[in-house]
């Protein structure tokens, strides 16, 4: 039965059930606002007024008896909004009681305590400011945050190693891609150590991490569909999780690292190397040097044998997959390994781009496909091999590069350079390797649509297949 209350100064019918809150204004033009309880951040009550006299004269009438803080959406950008509710105290009390009863079931499933790691010198030096921007949201959601600020290189790794992770529900990282990679790699090593597994064994057993990780950096685009820091925070607050595939890189019978964003050998690694050599240019080097290398510097070619393993079904309706091996050899400029979402594919897939000597214009065209989230076609790029492999091995025949001979042994893993003992590396796809905070591609997530002055705001749960299709379409249009 609806409760007739005042919402943001307008008389409205307010109803709540175990799934959603629905508010319909009773003016000449009815407006309806519907929010799933999964989108509610907090229910705030004016306890003094609720316990006060039921005398509702103008002198004692409160400005509000209840505030509902919830999530609104415009495509993939999430924001926090608030409904202020007042009315007759007893009727409002009953409504708030019902709302809190249903919301408690949602709240019980959410994170209550987080380890927050802030790198003030990475991610464009926005780690501190980003954290201060969203701290009020975590406080609003009654989430306790244990904040640790990185003070030196590899400090986050030290913090995670020494911290009792059983005391927190998740880890949140504010910094650059390198910061998340540092934390992710340490957590996975700790997880496998505790399970008694040797993470250096490429074909050995692997245990996924079970403590969720959230971030507001470059990795966030794959988790939340954009780089908006408030959107990232609200995803974390909701507490929904999914498993993220990772790439594992092995060389000389050792694990080089795990990556979630990009793994590369050749040109992309050279870009990082030469960019690092120009520290005197300050942060401008990150924009200038890649353009210089792409547009003017002679491409370095390396001689290699590349082995690609791909899982395929003999027929479309087969359940079992067979592994097909393909070999390429000759001279190449670069090999890049990317998450499928970069090219608009379903989460869990990976894309390998293998470049032979390629015209500069084709390099730029290929980068444009990543911005539009489209998978390029091989026939449009005759010097590029495009595959979706389960593993890929690059065995390089090193050339004498003089003072820059180190380039033969360098790998680019999530924004960091790793040096190999031998110029031989295998990149392996690990499905469902890491638990992360994200409501993307989950049937518990909801969509909100606000149109015109009528503010017809609705939030609904879609079936999983329909929901995934909606998210993929919005990712492409965002």
N, C-alpha and C positions, 0 to 999 in steps of 0.2 A: 504494500500500500504506500503511495507516495506521500511525502511530507511536504507541506507548503511552507517554504522558508524564503528568506531573502538571500540571493546570491549576487555578490558584486553590485548591490543596490537594486536588483530587480527581483520581483516576486517569481518564484519558480517551484515546480514540482521536483522533488529530489528523491530518487530511489536508488537503492543499493542492493546488490546480491553478492553471492560468493565470487562472481566473475568481474563485475563492472559497477561503475558509478555513472548514473545517468541524470542529467539536469536539464529540464525543459522550462524555459521562461514562459510566463503566461501573458505577455503583452500582446499588442496588436499583431506583431510579427514574431511568431514563436521561433526561438532559437534552441537548438539542442546540442549539448556537450556530453559526449560519452567517452569515458576513459576506463580502460581495463585496470583492475587493481594492481596488475603487474607494472603499470606505469606510474603508480602513486609513489612518491618519494617519502612523504611524511604527512601525518595528520596531526595538526597542532591545535590544541584546545585552550580556550581561555578559562582555566580552571576556576578562577576567582568568580567570574560571572556565572559559570554553570552552577556553582554552589550558592549563589546569592539568592535573594528574594525573587519570586516570580513576578514582582511588580514591574511591568514593562512601560512605565511612564517615560516621557521624553527625557526626564532628568536622570533616569537610571539605565536607559536602554544602551547596551554596549555597542561599540562599533563592529565587533565581530565576536562570535562564539566559537567558530571553528575555521581553520585555514587548511585547505587541501593543496599540498604542493605536488605537482605532477609533471609529466613529460609531454611536451608537444613536439611535433615534427613538421618540417618542411623538406620533403624528399628525405635525404639521409642526414640532414642537420637536426640535431635534437636541442631543445631549450627547456628551461624550467619555467613553469607558469604556476600561478596561485589563484585559487578560488576562495573568496572570503564569504562565509556563511553566517547569517544571524537569523533571528526570529524569536518566537516564543521559547523561553528557556526549556521548558519540559519537553516540547516537541523536538527542539534542536538536540536536547540531551539524548532522546531516543534514537534519532538519526545518527548522531556521532557514535553512540554505543554500537549500533548495528555495523557502521562503517569500520570501526576499530576491530570488531570481532572478525569480520571477513578479511581485513587487511593483515591481521596478525599472522595468518597462515602464510601469506606472501613474505612478510617481514622475517619470519623464522627461517626462511631458506636463503636469506641474503647474508653477505659478508658482514661481520661485526668488528673485525680488527684486521688492519692491513699493515704490512711493512712497506713504507714508501721510501724509495731511493731517488735522490735528486742529484743530478750532475750539473753544477752551475756553469761549467765551461764547455758543454757540448750542446748539440741541437740548436745552433745559432745563439748560444748563451741565454736561452729562454727557459732553462730548466726551473730556476727559482721563480721567475715571474709566472710561468704556467702553473706551477704548484700553488702559488698564492691566489691565482685566479679561481681555481676550483676548490680550494680548501673549504670555503663556506658551504659548498654542496655536500661534501663528505660530512661536515658537522651537522648540516640539516638532516641528513639521512641517519644520524646517530652512529656513524662509523668511526671507531677510534683508529687513529693513524700514528704509527711509530715512525717518525721521519728521521732518516739518516742522510746527511749530505756528504757526497764524495769529496775528499780533500786532495786526492792524488790519483795517479794512474793505477788502475787495477784495485782501487779501494773498494768499489762495489763488490768485486769478487771476494775480497777479504770479509766484508760485512756478511755476505750470504753464507760464506763458509762457517763463520763463527756463530751465526744467529740460530736460535732454536726455532726452526720454521714450523714446528708443531704448535706454536703459540699464536700463529696468525692464520687467517683464512685465505690470504693471497698476497701477492707482491705487485706493487705498482711502480713503474720506472718512468721518471721524467728526465729526458736527455735526448741524445741522438741515437741513431741505429746502433752505433758501437756500444752504447751503454746497455741497451736491451740484449744485444748479442753476448756481452760479458756476463750478464746475470743469467740468461738462458743457458749458456754453456756450463756455467758453474752448477746451476740447479740440476741439470740433466746428469752431470758427472756424479754429484752427490747421490741422486736417486739411484743410479746404477751401482754405485759403490755399496750403498746400503742393501741392495738386492743381491750383492755378491757376484755381480757381473763385470766382465772386463770390457769396458766401452771401446777399447782399442781393437777389438776383434770385429772386423768388418762384417763377417757373416755370422757372428755370434748372436745370442739373444739380447734383446733390448727392452728396457722398461720405460714407459712414458712417465713424465712427471705428473703428479696429481695435484700440485698446488697451483691454482690459477695465476696467470700473469696478465697484467694490463699495462697499457702504455699510451702516451699521447704523442709519439714520435712518428717517423716514417712508416713503421710497421702498422701503425694505426689505420692506414688506408685500406689494408687488407682485412682488418678486423671490423672496422666501423664504416668503411666506404668513403672516408674523407680524413682530413688532418685537423678537424675542429676539436679543440681541447675540451670544451664543455661536453660535446657529444661523447668523447672517450670516457669522461668522468661518469656520465649518466649510464653508459653501458656497464661500467664497473659496479656502480651502485646497485643496478638491477640484479647483478649477480649471476645472470645466465652465463653458461660456459659452453664451449665446444672444443673439440680436439683439432689441433693445427698440425698439418704435415710439415716436416722439416727436411732439409737436405743435410746429409752427413758427409764430410770430406775426409778421406783417408789417404795417407801417403807413408811409405816405408813402415808399414804395419803399425801405424799410429793414427789416432784420431787427430786431425787438424782442428776441426770444430764443427759445430752445428750452425746452420743458417736458415733464416726464415724469409729473407728478402731477395738477396742475389748472391750467386757464386760465379766467379769468372776467372778465366786465365787469358793472358794476352793483352789486347788493347786496353780493356777496362782496368786491368791491374797497372799497366803503364801509366794511365791517367793519374791514378792515385800516387804512384811513385814520383812522377814529375811534379805533381801538385805539391807534394810534401817537400820537394827540393826548393820550392819558392816561398818559403815561410816569410821572407822579407816583404812579400806583397800583402801580408795580412790576410783577412778573410776574402779579399777580392780574388785571391788565387783560385778559389773553388769555382768561380764563374769563368775566369779568363783561361786557365790552363786547359780544361776539357775542350773548350772551343778551339784553342790553338792546336791541340793535338788532333782533333777531328778534322779541322779545316785546312791546316797548313803543314803539320809535321808529317814526314814520310812514315808510312805504316811499317811497323816491324813485323816481319813474317817469321813464324817458327815452324819447324818441320816436326810432324807428329803422326802417330797412329792413334786414331780415336775409335774406341769400341762402344757401341750403343746397344743397350739391352732394353727391349720394349715388350711389355705384356700385351698379348693380343688374343682375341677369341677367334676360333676357326669360323664360327658362324655367329650372327648377331644374337641369337637366343641361347647360346651356350653359357653355362655358368662357370665352367672351368676356363682358365687362361693358360696359354703357353708362352714361354719367353723366347723371343726372336732376337738373334744377334746380328748386328750390321757393323761393318768396319769401313772407315774412311782413312785415307792416308794422303800425304802431300804437305803442302804449305798452307798455313792458316794465319789469320790475323787475330782472331779472338774466339773464345767459346764462352757463352753466357748461359746460366741456368736460373730460371725465374719461376715464381709461383704462377699457377694458371690464372689466378684472378687478375694479374697484370694485363692479360690479353682477353679478359672477359669469360674465361672458362670456369667450370665448376671448381669450388674449393676442393683441394686434395690432389689436383693435377699439377704437373710441372712441365715447363716448356724449355727446351734446349735450342739455342740459336748458335749455329756453327758457321763462322764466316771464313771464307777464303779471301783472297785479295778482292776487296769490294770497293766500288766507287763511293766517294764521300757522300754524294747525294743519296745513295741507297742507305747509308748509315743513318742519315738524318730522317729519311722516310720511315725506316724501321723504328726509330725512337718515337715518331709521331703515332705509330700504331699503339704504343704503350699508353699514350695520353688518351687515345680514343677507345682503349680497351677492346681492340679487335685483334684476332689472330691473323697475321699475314699469310699469304699464299706463296708457296715456293716458286710458282711460275712467274710471280712478279719480282722475284729476287733470285736470279739464276746463280749467284755466287754464295747463297746462304742455304744451308740445310736446316730444316725445322722439324724437330721431333718432340714427342712427349714420352721420354724414357723413364724406366724404373731405376736405371743406373747408367753411368757414363764414365769411361776411363780415358784419360788423356796421357799418353806416353810420349814424351817430348825427346827428340834428339837435340841436346843443347848445342847452341852455336856459341862461338867466341865473341862476346859482346864487349870485350875490353873492360873498362871501368864500370860498365853497367851489366856485367855478367850475372849479377844477382837477379836480374829480371827473368832469367831462365827458371828460377826456383820460387817465384812469388805467386801466391793465390790471393784473390780478392774475395773475402768472406764477410758479407754484411757490413761493408764500409771499413773493414780493417784488413791490413796486409799480413798474411801468414807466410812464413818462409819454410820451404820443404827441404829435406835432406837430399832427395832425388827429384828430378823433373818428371814425376810419375804420380798422378793423382786419380782417385776414383771417387765419384760423386754418387751418392746413393739416396734414393727417396725413402723417407721413413714416414709411413702413413700414421695418423693419429698419435703423434709423438709428444705433443705438448698441450696441456689444458690452458685455455686462455679465456678471459672475460669477453664475451661478445654475444649480442642477441641477433646478429646477422645469421640468416639461414636456419633459424629455429622457429618452430611452430608456436613458441610462447611469446615471440615478439609480435608487435602490432603496428599497424599503419595509422597515421593520423592525417586528415585532409582538412585544411582550413580554406574556405572560399568566400571572398567578398565580405561585405559588411555583416552578413548574417552569421558569420563565424560558425559555420556548420562543421563543428569539430567532432570527428568520430575516431574511435580506435577499436579495431576488431582483430580477432585471431583468425588467421587463414590456415587452411590445411597445409601440411608440410610442402607438398609439391608446388602448390600455387604460391605459397609464401616464398619459396626459393626462386621461382620465376620472377616474382615481383621484385625481390631484392636484386637479382641480376640485372633487370631492366633499369632499376633506379641507379645502380652502380654505373651503368653505361651513360645515363643521362645526367649524373651528378656533376 
